Amino acid sequence: MRQAGRSLPEYREVRGEGTILHVIADTDRATEITLQPVRRYGVDAAILYSDIVTPVWAVGFGIDIVPGVGPMCEHPFESAADLERLRPLEPDIDLPYQAETIKNVVTDGGVPLIGFAGGPFTLASYLVEGRPSRTYTKVKALMFGQPDLWHQLCERISDIAIATLRAQVAAGASMVQLFDSWAGALRPEHYTEFVLPHATRILHEVADLGVPRTHFGINTGELLPLMADAGADVIGVDWRTPLSVARQRTGGRVALQGNLDPALTTGTWDVMQREVRRVLADNGGNPGHIFNLGHGVMPESDPGLLKQVVELVHEEGTC
């Protein structure tokens, strides 16, 4: 996750000035940035250079990604009237650059490409809070205090996610991922009531495309059985939950992705190789494991260490 990012000097050179969203909309730069980790690390798949808020921005909601802060809305979602600001996404009109970037990468990259969209709770949290939050006070107030409006908001978000993922696969993506990064802020019963129906709908509405579907959130150890219920083929596991425990909780119904602690990518190779082998051993040789970090590559991550990780996993991680 965040393969192409601030840890790479070549990324910073291409990224240049301007907002991230405008770089994403520049197909030449977005293609180059998507391919940089493939060239440098020899990873098995490329991840589309984009952001989960890109489709919301494309329909004109009024959101930007502020460096050092994250997604911010000048006018956050507050009432039913704001639903009109989340019109249906028309990918050919609103996101033509994303399809072009995917086609470029598939043609030039030599590896499969993974597309993605934002999950209901995470996108709703940005739209309602107006910025990243640690407490999710406003979004939970909406969820508990106005449940009908909450579900209407999630329906709009889900419509956008479905359209995004379907367009990505049509353009050539070989796998898609639903990022509900902050869903771990919810208790299982609240997740079941307020989020699971929408996640299930998104994953169901792309099931006919014939590509694997991944579902991910951090700090979701207690939600793993429910996330598996939503219908994904793969569940992403963060570093807090051992893969062996995740496999028990999901009942062997899904493949697992993860779950090296991203903080280790700033350390030493002695520690790193020990922890990589620990993750592989914890998987126990079970089929259906995609080795990955337990969250995104960090700005401080050492590119040299990341390359060594890929090489070690290729040497010792096949089963």
Secondary structure, 3 states (H helix, E strand, C coil): CCCCCCCCHHHHHHHCCCCHHHHHCCHHHHHHHHHHHHHHHCCCCEECCCCCCHHHHHCCCCEEEECCCEEEECCCCCCHHHHHHCCCCCHHHHCHHHHHHHHHHHHHHCCCEEEEEECHHHHHHHHHHCCCCCCCHHHHHHHHHCHHHHHHHHHHHHHHHHHHHHHHHHHCCCEEEEECCCHHHCCHHHHHHHCHHHHHHHHHHCHHHCCCEEEECCCCHHHHHHHHHCCCCEEECCCCCCHHHHHHHCCCCCEEEEEECHHHHHCCHHHHHHHHHHHHHHHCCCCCEEEEECCCCCCCCCHHHHHHHHHHHHHHCCC
